[in-house]
């Protein structure tokens, strides 16, 4: 065998998988064809599962552990020589506001608040920094100056944000220190014999063999389903996000803002605020910005924060999220086929769940102990 593990994909999931394999001492090859529209490069980077009730309890419990893993990852990358300045730009603490703009949204926030408290009481002991109500005036004056005149606001004092591009670059730096080999290549086929995957073939005709292959190709992961004779139920969901520049403002200490339309504002240092995002299921592999999408994003941005009306449009990013119909990722081994594993399907929460998911699946693929039962994330849940 050329390698112990081959990883297909180079977003944050693929990079985190390769880094974990390198930590475990595995001979590892990571292949990436750098698709335009990769979700990692466009994601907002909100890491705040404590105040999220959109998805179910399984997602919530997994997400709490996934966000905790970032601290471990940062420490490991620092120990491997990745400059702390790079990591500080990629990952940082902040606060988060959940904002209701009218009476209907305020009623929804009250219901959400009770679920948040119940989950927090059960999963984690209450602390002095427990999620709590604050006045709309305090929200605007202290946490997010452009905010609209809200009906109700919930504050999560300790949240986190991650820049997917920068964190992936930091992981790539860690790969070099761990001796992981990387290859810019299109994997055209898996090498398969007697129900076992034993390597890959690139579009240029080169074969590489391995004890296991991990598919972490994001929205493109289903490309190997026909060859494996299985269903990989992941499809692209387009997300359009706009980065604004607010001149003369220190945005580094502003809060993340989440509304009840599914849209958000994520501030970063340097006067940058990311606003978004669309969730266009059925978009196909078309990572371009659209008039309708831009209109939706800007309309919701100004509804939440009219004080951004004079901000400059700095950049428009478009990502194709790997979407599953039940909003849970596809992780672990594939039934009836040996030697191949999945780490995909994270949808709009890939930056939250991705590195931890990658860690667990790599540990499974390399026959190492791992901390979560991956059965609920198997493709078998879609088989009727």
N, C-alpha and C positions, 0 to 999 in steps of 0.2 A: 504494500500500500504506500502511495505517495504521502498521504496525510491521514491523521486521525479523524479530522472533521473538515468538511468543506461547507462554507456558508455562502448562499446565493442572496445577494442584496447588500446595499451599502448605506441605507438610511441609519437612523439612530438605533433601530433594532438590530440590523446587521452588524453595525460597528460595536454595539454593546455585547453582542454574542461573540464576536471575534475576540474582543478584549477579555471576556470571561474565559473563553477557551485557552487563550494565552496564559492567563493566570493559573489555570489548572495544568499547565505544562504540555498541552496537546499540540501536536504538529497541525497547524491550522492554515487553511487557504480561504481568503475572502474574495469573492468575485462580484464585481459591480459594473453595470453598463451605464450608470448615471443617467437614468431616465429623466427627461424634462417633466416637471410636475410632481416630483417626489414629495410626499406629504411632509416629511421632516423639514424640508426647506421653507415651508409656508405656514407651519403650525404656530398658533398664538403662544403656547407654552404656559398655560395656566395650570398650576399644580395645587389644587384646592379641593380634594375630594370631601373634606369635612363639611363643606357647605353645598355639596351637590346632592340632589335627590332625584335627578332625572332618570338615572339607571338604578337597577335593583340592588339588593343587599349583597349578592355575590360580587358584583362589580365594586361596590363600596369597600368591602373588606379587603379585596385584592388591591384596590387602589391605595388604601392606607399603607399597606406593606410596600407597595411599589414606590410611593413617595418617600417613605423612610429610607428606602435603598439608595436614593440619591446621595444622602450624607455619607454612606459607606463608599459609594462610587467616587465621590469627590476626594475622600481621604486616600483611597487606593490610587487614584490618578496623580494626586500630589506626591505620594510616596514613589511613584514611578517616574517622577521628574517633569510632569506637565506643569508649566508655570502657574502659580496661584493666580496671577493677574488674568490669564486666559479663563480659568475656571470661575473667577469672580464675575467676569463679563458674561459668562454663559449661564450662571445659576446664582440666584440671590433670593433672600427673604423679602417679603413685602406684606401688605395687608390686602384685604378684598372686601368690597361692598356688594351686597345683593340689594338691588334698587327696584322698588315698586313706584310706578309713576301715576297710577290712578287707583280708585277704590277696588276695582276688580283685581288688579295686580297686588294690592295690599292684602286682600283676602287670601290670595294664593301664597303670598309671602308668609302669612300667619300659619297656614297649614305646613308649609315647608319648614318653618322655624320649629314647630313641634316635633317633626320627624328628625330634624338635625339634632335637637336636644336628646331625644330618645336614643338615637344611634350613639351619640357621644357618651351618654351615661353608661350604655351597655359595653361599648368597645374601649373607652378610655376614661379615666377618672377626671372629673371636672377640675379646671384650673383657674387661676386668677385671670387668665386671658381667654376665657370661654367666649364663644360667639355670642354677641349680644346686640340689642337694638341701640341705635344712636339717633339723634335728631337729624332731620334733613339739613338743617343749618350747620351742624357740626360736620356732617359728611362733606358738605361743600367747602366749608372754611378750612378744615383740617386735612381732609383726605383726598379730595378731587375737586379742585376749584371750578372746572368747566361744567359741573354736574347740573342737571335740570332741577327744578323745584319739585322734589319728590314727595310722595305720600308717606312712604315708610322705607327705612333703610336698616339692613342687618350688617353688622361689622364682624368680619373674621380677622382678628388682630394679627395672627401669624399665618401667612400663606407663603407660597413660593412661585417663582417664575423661572422658566428655562428657555433659552434661545436654542432652538433645535440645530441650526447650522453650526453655532459655536460649540455646542456640546458634542456634536458628532466630530467636529474637527479635533476637540480635546481627546476624544476616544481614539481617533486615528493616531494621535501622538502617543497614546498609551500602547497601541498595537506595536509600534516600532520598538518600544522598550521591551516588549514581550516576545519579539521575534516572529510575529504573525506575518505571513506572506500575503500581499494584496495583489489583485490582478484586475485591470480594467478590461473586462471582456463580457460578451453576451453569451450566456449559457443557453445553448440551443436544445439540449437534451440531457436527460439523466441516463447514466449507464445502469441497466437493469437486467438481472438474470435470476431466474427461478424465484421470483417474488421478492428479490432483495436489490436495493439500490446500492451500488458500490462505487459511484463516482459521477462525473459530469463530462459532457463534451461541449466545447465552445463553438461559436459560429465559425471560427477559423479552422476547426477540425482538430483541435488539440484535446486529448483525453487526460483527465486527472482522476486518480482513484483515491478512495478514502473509506474508513470504517463506517462513517455516517455522513449524511448530507442534510443540512438545515436550510429550508426554504424560508427566507425572510425578505421576499420581494415586494412587500407592500401590496398595492392594488394590482400588481402584475403576477402575483403568486399563483393564480389559477391557471397560468400557462402550462403547467406540468400535469394538470388533472387528467387529461386524455391519456397521456402515456402511462400514468399510474392506475388508470381505470378506476378512479375515485372522483368524488365530487369535492371540490374545494370552494365552498360557497362564499367567496369574497368578490366584491365588485367595486369599481371606482365610484367615489362620491366627491364631486368637485366642491372645493371650498375657496372662495375669493376673499381676500383680506387686504386691507389698505393701511399702509403705514403713513401716518401724518407727522408733520414737523410743526411744533408749537414754538415759535421764536421767543426768546427771552424768558423762558420758563424752566425752572429746575424740576423736571418731571421724575427724577430718580426716586423721590420719596412718595409719589402719588400712589394711590391704591388701584388695584385691578377693580374694574366695575363690571358686574354682570346684571343683565336685565332679564325680563320675563318673555322676551321674544326669541331667546336663544342667541342673542348678540352680546358683545362684550367690548371692553376697552382695556388694553394692556399697556401701561406706561413703561418706558425704559429711559435710562439716562440720555442726556443730550437733546432733550426736547422731543423725543420720539414717542408716539402713541400709536399702537396697532389697534385697528378697529375691524370688526368682522363678526361673523363670517357667514357666507351662504352655506347651505347644506343641500347640494343638488344631486340627489340620488337618481341614477339613470343617466348621468352626464356622459358616460363613455369615457374613452381615453382622449379627452380634449382639454388640455390644461391652459386654456386661454381665458382672459378676462372678457366679460360680456357687459353690454350696456345695462341689461336688466340686473345683473349681479352687482355692478358698481352702484347703481341707483339704490338697490336694497340696502347695501352696506352703509352708504352715506346717509340715507334716510334714517336708519336706526341709530347710527352714530350721533346724529344731531338731535334725535328724539331723547336719547339718554344724556347727551352732553352738548347742549346748544352753545356752550362757551368755546367749542372747537370750530365754530363756523369760519373763522379767519385762518385756521391752520392750513399749511401747504400740503398738497399731496406729494409725498416723497417717493413712494414706491407702491406698486400693486403686485401682490404675490398670489399665485394660484397653485393649489395642491390637490392631488387626487388621493383622498383618504381610502384606505382599504376597509370597505364597509361590509358588515354582516347584519342580517335582518334582526337579530336579537341583541345587537350592540355589545356583544362579548367577543373577545379575540379567539383565534384558532391557535391552540398551543399543543405541542407534544407530538407523539407518534401518530402515524396514520394506520388505521386498521387494514389488515391483510397485506400490507407492504412493509417489509423490514428495512431498516437502515436509513429511513427518511423521516424528517421531522418538520413541523410547521411552527413559525412564530410570525403571525400576521393577523389581519382582521381587527385592528385596534380602533378603527374609525376615527372620530374626532378626538380621541383620548390617547393617541399613540405616544405623545411626549410624556404623558403621565405614566402609562403602563409599560411602555416599550422596553426600557433597560432591564427592569425586573423580570418581565416575561422572557427576555432573551437569556438572562442568567439561568432561570429555571429550566428552560428547554435545553440549553447547552449541558447543564448538569445531568439531565435525563439522557441525552444523546451519548454522553461520555460515561454513563453508568456510575455517576457520582450521587451521593445523597442530595435530595432537594426538599425544600420546606413546604411545598404546596401540593395538594392533590390536583393534577391537571385534568382529570377525567371530565369535569364540567365544561372544559374548554375544548374538548375533542370534537372532531368533525362528526362523530357518531350522533351528536345531539340533533342533527338535521336529518337523520335517517329515520324514516317512518316504516 
